[in-house]
Structure formats: C-alpha cells, structure tokens
Amino acid sequence: MNMTTGFDRRHPRGVILIRVLVTAWLLALTGILLAYGYWGWGLVTLAGAVANIVWAYGVYRATMR
C-alpha cells in the first residue's frame, strides 16, 4: 500500500521530521492527560501518535530506498 503523497515524495526528510516531532508532542500530551485522569482523551492522543509514526515509517520506506 502506497502511503505517500506528492509532497511526501518531494520533501521526504522534512515530512518525516515533522511527523516525528508531532508524535513526540502527542506522546507528551498523552502522558499529561493520563496523569490527570483523562483516560479517554489520553487514549485518543495515543492512537494519533501511533498512526502518525506508522505514516512516517511508511513515507520513509517508500522514499528512502
């Protein structure tokens, strides 16, 4: 399955960097939410972080060959 768009193919390193930074932010936000007892929102942000890192890995695999 091809997970890349035209922009991903033209600028793969920038896209991967942004996705990794967003994933780090979402993981930090997940930790904060879970610490305050917001389990529902914490799981939503965790799912977003996982989806984001999977997408970054897909872009890496498709463009860095």
Order of alpha helices (4+ residues) and beta strands (2+ residues): alpha-alpha-alpha
